[in-house]
């Protein structure tokens, strides 16, 4: 097992096998809670909520499960309201805890609910997807979607603990592993050629604990230096401005991981770099590299991106594998970057 300490928020990320079975004891030690709500979806809940509830009970923590439908469409204000009412009906207090058991949608929604209920209750992340393990469970960003776009309402609310059970991650369906691989490739492009090469040659699959931990370390370093996303943390948006627009244009039929993958390839082209190496790495992980939507539609979708500041938006553009730069451009120029990202003449 590996333990990564995150200074901003003062919590640990534990990565290793068997952590769900011992989650109760660790949650009790981190929170001191006597009661908890396990927030999960109808796909993950039947698989793991019982084991987590039993572990909590052994540690002296009573629990109830709030279960909502799987998928991005549940990351809504309606589901948020349902969660808050559930907390109130169970008389959850600020000394209790919300335990997010699931992927990125569950973690984002449950974390946001924990942030606003009673102005903040304790929160624990139990990521069950590779994407959540390497990215969304760490850093304290919580959110819900609006009709206008993804993650447009949310709060910073740091977890008390993150437990990533690699036995659960290793048993994921191939599509969920691919979605997580997109974020892992992102971290390689940002800071670590060795990680990028492990993704490209497939060796990452043989040592999930090592490479999940490396991704968390990279994210931890950005978050510790810029916990509230006012500067350097913006590097973590590599591939996301383009990728979120792709997701929106698809009506979210394209997954977040697939959107990030397409966004990464677009970022290389938009930066004027050869795309052969990034495309090969994406294809090696079973991920798409070509954007199926027209530039104008992507531009409209990107106009509501939360990274926009007034009439400007900050793009993350690669300079080489392991090194990127932030570039703030007028929103009016974004269309030309999108066109280059699609392989068109700007």
C-alpha positions in Angstrom: 0.0 0.0 0.0 1.1 3.6 -0.7 0.2 6.7 1.3 0.3 10.1 -0.3 -0.1 13.1 2.0 -2.0 16.1 0.6 -1.0 19.3 2.4 -3.9 21.4 1.2 -6.9 20.1 3.2 -4.6 17.9 5.3 -5.7 14.4 4.2 -4.1 11.2 3.1 -4.7 9.2 -0.1 -4.2 5.5 0.4 -3.7 3.3 -2.6 -3.6 -0.5 -2.4 -5.5 -3.8 -2.2 -8.3 -4.6 0.2 -9.0 -1.1 1.3 -12.8 -1.3 1.0 -13.0 -4.1 3.5 -11.1 -2.1 6.1 -12.6 1.3 5.2 -14.7 1.6 8.4 -11.7 1.6 10.7 -9.9 4.1 8.6 -12.9 6.4 8.2 -13.5 6.3 12.0 -9.9 7.3 12.6 -10.0 10.1 10.1 -13.4 11.6 11.0 -14.5 10.4 14.4 -18.0 10.0 13.0 -20.7 7.9 14.6 -23.0 8.1 11.7 -22.5 8.2 7.9 -24.4 8.3 4.6 -22.9 6.2 1.8 -23.6 8.1 -1.4 -23.4 5.8 -4.4 -25.1 5.0 -7.7 -27.3 2.1 -8.7 -24.4 0.4 -10.5 -21.7 0.6 -7.8 -24.0 0.3 -4.8 -25.1 -3.3 -5.3 -21.5 -4.3 -5.7 -19.8 -2.6 -2.8 -22.1 -0.7 -0.5 -22.9 -3.7 1.6 -19.2 -4.3 2.3 -18.6 -0.7 3.2 -21.6 -0.6 5.4 -20.5 -3.8 7.2 -17.0 -2.3 7.7 -18.5 0.9 9.1 -20.6 -1.0 11.5 -17.6 -3.0 12.8 -16.0 0.4 13.5 -19.0 1.7 15.4 -20.4 3.9 12.6 -24.1 3.5 11.7 -24.9 4.1 8.0 -27.6 4.5 5.4 -27.2 4.5 1.7 -28.3 7.2 -0.7 -28.5 5.6 -4.1 -29.1 7.5 -7.4 -29.1 6.5 -11.1 -25.7 6.0 -12.7 -24.4 8.5 -15.2 -23.6 12.1 -15.9 -27.3 13.1 -16.1 -27.6 12.5 -12.4 -25.0 15.1 -11.6 -27.8 17.6 -11.4 -29.4 20.1 -9.0 -32.3 17.7 -8.7 -30.2 14.9 -7.4 -28.3 17.3 -5.2 -31.6 18.3 -3.6 -32.6 14.7 -3.1 -29.3 14.0 -1.4 -29.7 17.0 0.9 -33.2 16.0 1.9 -31.9 12.5 2.6 -29.2 13.8 4.9 -31.7 15.9 6.8 -34.2 13.0 7.1 -31.3 10.8 8.6 -30.5 13.7 11.0 -26.9 13.9 9.7 -24.8 16.4 11.7 -21.6 18.2 11.1 -19.8 15.6 13.3 -20.9 12.8 10.9 -19.7 12.0 7.4 -20.7 11.5 3.8 -18.9 8.6 2.1 -18.7 8.9 -1.7 -18.6 5.3 -3.1 -18.3 5.4 -6.9 -16.7 7.2 -9.8 -16.3 10.8 -10.7 -20.1 11.7 -10.9 -20.7 10.2 -7.4 -17.6 11.9 -5.9 -18.5 15.3 -7.4 -22.1 15.2 -6.5 -21.7 13.7 -3.0 -18.8 16.1 -2.3 -20.9 19.1 -3.3 -23.8 17.9 -1.1 -21.4 17.5 1.8 -20.0 21.0 1.2 -23.4 22.8 1.4 -25.3 20.7 3.9 -25.1 22.5 7.2 -22.4 24.7 5.6 -20.1 21.7 5.4 -20.0 18.1 6.8 -17.1 15.7 6.7 -16.5 13.8 3.4 -14.6 10.7 2.4 -13.8 9.5 -1.1 -13.9 5.8 -2.0 -13.2 5.9 -5.8 -14.2 2.8 -7.7 -13.1 3.9 -11.2 -9.6 4.4 -12.5 -10.5 7.9 -13.6 -11.8 8.9 -10.1 -8.8 7.3 -8.5 -6.2 9.2 -10.5 -8.0 12.5 -10.8 -11.4 13.6 -9.5 -11.2 12.1 -6.0 -8.1 14.2 -5.1 -8.1 18.0 -4.8 -11.4 19.0 -3.2 -13.3 20.1 -6.3 -17.0 19.2 -6.1 -19.7 20.1 -8.6 -23.0 19.6 -10.3 -23.9 20.3 -13.9 -26.4 22.9 -15.3 -28.3 22.6 -18.5 -25.8 25.1 -19.9 -22.7 23.0 -19.2 -20.7 20.8 -16.9 -19.5 21.7 -13.4 -20.9 25.2 -13.5 -22.0 25.1 -9.9 -19.8 23.7 -7.1 -17.5 24.3 -4.2 -14.1 23.5 -2.9 -14.5 20.9 -0.1 -11.5 18.8 0.8 -12.1 15.2 1.8 -10.9 13.9 5.2 -9.5 10.7 3.5 -9.3 9.0 0.1 -9.2 5.2 -0.1 -8.4 3.7 -3.5 -8.8 -0.1 -3.5 -6.7 -1.4 -6.4 -8.5 -4.8 -6.3 -11.7 -2.9 -7.3 -9.9 -0.9 -10.0 -8.2 -3.9 -11.5 -11.6 -5.6 -11.9 -13.2 -2.8 -13.9 -14.7 -3.3 -17.3 -12.3 -2.4 -20.1 -14.2 0.8 -21.1 -13.8 2.2 -17.5 -10.1 1.4 -17.5 -9.8 3.2 -20.9 -11.5 6.3 -19.5 -9.0 6.4 -16.6 -6.1 5.9 -19.0 -7.0 9.2 -20.7 -6.3 11.1 -17.5 -3.2 9.1 -16.8 -1.9 10.0 -20.3 -2.7 13.7 -19.4 -0.5 13.5 -16.4 2.3 12.0 -18.4 2.1 14.8 -21.0 2.1 17.4 -18.1 5.0 16.1 -16.1 6.4 12.6 -16.6 7.6 11.0 -19.8 8.2 7.7 -18.0 4.5 7.6 -17.1 3.6 8.6 -20.7 5.7 5.8 -22.1 4.2 3.3 -19.6 0.8 4.2 -21.0 1.9 4.0 -24.6 3.5 0.5 -24.2 0.8 -0.9 -22.0 3.0 -1.7 -19.0 0.9 0.5 -16.7 -1.6 -2.3 -16.5 1.0 -4.5 -14.8 1.5 -2.1 -11.8 -1.6 -0.2 -11.2 -0.7 0.8 -7.7 2.6 2.4 -8.8 1.1 4.4 -11.7 -2.1 5.5 -9.9 0.2 6.7 -7.1 2.3 8.6 -9.6 -0.7 10.4 -11.0 -1.9 11.3 -7.5 1.5 12.7 -6.7 1.5 14.9 -9.7 -2.0 16.2 -9.0 -1.1 16.6 -5.3 1.9 18.9 -6.2 -0.3 21.2 -8.3 -3.1 21.3 -5.7 -0.8 22.0 -2.8 0.8 24.9 -4.7 -2.6 26.3 -5.9 -5.5 24.7 -3.9 -8.2 27.1 -5.2 -7.4 27.0 -8.9 -6.2 30.6 -9.3 -3.0 29.9 -11.1 -0.8 26.8 -11.6 -3.6 24.3 -10.9 -5.0 25.3 -14.3 -2.4 23.0 -15.9 -4.7 20.1 -14.8 -7.2 21.3 -17.4 -5.0 20.0 -20.2 -7.3 18.5 -22.8 -10.4 19.5 -20.9 -11.5 22.8 -22.6 -11.7 20.9 -25.9 -12.8 17.7 -24.2 -15.7 19.2 -22.3 -16.9 20.8 -25.5 -16.8 17.4 -27.2 -18.8 15.8 -24.4 -21.4 18.6 -24.5 -21.8 18.3 -28.3 -22.4 14.6 -27.9 -25.1 15.1 -25.4 -22.8 13.3 -23.0 -22.9 10.1 -25.0 -19.2 10.4 -25.2 -17.7 9.7 -21.8 -15.4 12.1 -20.0 -12.4 9.9 -20.6 -13.1 9.8 -24.3 -13.6 13.5 -24.4 -10.3 14.2 -22.6 -8.6 11.8 -25.0 -9.9 13.8 -28.0 -9.1 17.0 -26.2 -5.4 15.9 -25.7 -5.0 15.2 -29.4 -6.6 18.5 -30.3 -4.3 20.3 -27.8 -1.2 19.0 -29.6 -2.5 20.1 -33.0 -3.7 23.5 -31.7 -0.2 24.0 -30.3 1.3 23.3 -33.8 3.0 20.1 -32.6 3.2 16.8 -34.5 0.4 14.5 -33.1 1.8 11.1 -34.0 3.1 10.3 -30.5 0.0 11.3 -28.6 -2.3 9.6 -31.1 -0.3 6.4 -30.8 -0.5 6.5 -27.0 -4.2 7.1 -27.1 -4.8 4.3 -29.6 -2.7 1.9 -27.6 -5.1 2.5 -24.7 -8.2 2.1 -26.9 -9.0 5.8 -26.9 -10.2 8.1 -29.7 -8.1 10.9 -31.1 -10.3 12.5 -33.7 -13.1 14.9 -33.1 -16.5 14.1 -34.8 -18.1 17.5 -34.3 -17.7 20.8 -36.3 -15.6 23.6 -34.9 -18.5 26.0 -34.6 -20.5 23.7 -32.4 -17.4 23.1 -30.2 -16.8 26.8 -30.0 -20.4 27.5 -28.7 -20.1 24.7 -26.2 -16.7 26.0 -25.0 -18.0 29.5 -24.5 -19.5 28.6 -21.1 -16.3 26.8 -19.9 -15.7 27.8 -16.3 -12.0 28.5 -17.2 -13.2 31.6 -19.0 -12.4 34.9 -17.4 -14.4 37.7 -18.9 -13.5 37.8 -22.6 -10.5 35.5 -22.3 -10.0 31.8 -21.7 -6.8 30.0 -20.6 -5.7 27.0 -22.7 -3.2 24.4 -21.7 -0.9 23.7 -24.6 1.8 21.1 -24.7 5.4 22.1 -25.7 6.7 18.5 -25.5 5.9 15.3 -23.6 6.4 16.3 -20.0 6.1 20.1 -20.4 3.2 22.3 -21.1 2.4 26.0 -21.0 -0.7 28.2 -20.1 -1.8 30.5 -22.8 -4.6 33.0 -22.2 -6.4 34.0 -25.4 -9.4 36.2 -26.3 -12.5 34.1 -26.5 -12.9 35.3 -30.1 -9.6 33.5 -31.0 -10.7 30.2 -29.5 -12.4 29.2 -32.7 -9.1 29.2 -34.6 -7.5 27.0 -31.9 -10.4 24.6 -32.2 -10.1 24.5 -35.9 -6.4 23.7 -35.7 -7.2 21.1 -33.1 -9.5 19.4 -35.6 -6.7 19.5 -38.2 -8.3 22.3 -40.2 -6.7 25.5 -41.3 -7.5 28.2 -38.7 
